[in-house]
Amino acid sequence: MNIRVQQAAEHLGVSKSFLDKARIYGGGPRFMKFGRSVVYSTEDLDAWARACTVANDNGHDVKGEVA
């Protein structure tokens, strides 16, 4: 299913501004452009969210080694 930017932001629980910036600077989910319209695939959004999953936020991987 393809959805627009505002719907994609709601789907991920992020702001529309975050997605707008991620399209410019990179690091966000894949998107498609049709003329001036931007759309996201819900499958791509879910895949991107899974790829962002981390075990902790202390700079160490699960084994305690510095990442």
N, C-alpha and C positions, 0 to 999 in steps of 0.2 A: 504494500500500500504506500502511496506517495502522499506526503503532507507538506504544507507550507511552513515557513520559518517559525511563525508564532506557535503553531501546533507542535512542531518539532521541539521547540524550547520547553513547552509544557510536558511533552512526552519524556524528556530527559530530566526535567526539574531544574533547568538552567534558564538564564535570561535570554531574551531575543538578542540583546546586545552582545552577549558572550558568543552566540553563533555567528553574528555579523562580523565580529572581530576575528573569530577562528577561520572564517572564510578568507579574510584578507591576509592574516599572518600565519595561517596554518595551524595544525595540531587538533583540528576539530574533525567531526564526522564528514564522510564523503557526501557530496551534494551534486545536484544536476541543475543546469541552467537552460531554460527555454526562453530565449529572448532576454527580457529583464526579470523574468520570474525564476525564483530559486525554490527548489523542492528537495525534500529528503525522503529516502526510502526508510520505512520503519525498520526494515531488516538491517540496513546500514547503521542506523542509530543504535539499535540494540547491540550490534557487533562492536561498535566504537565504545559503548558503555562497558561492555565486558572487558575490552582491552584496557580500560582505565582502572580496572579493579586492582587494588593493592592489599597486601596483608597487613601492613602497618605504615606509619608515616614518620619513622625515626631515622631513615637513611640506611637501614640495615635490611638485608633480606631475611627470610624466614629462619635461616640457620645462624643468624647473628653476624654474618660477614658484611662488611661495608659494600653497598651496591655501587 
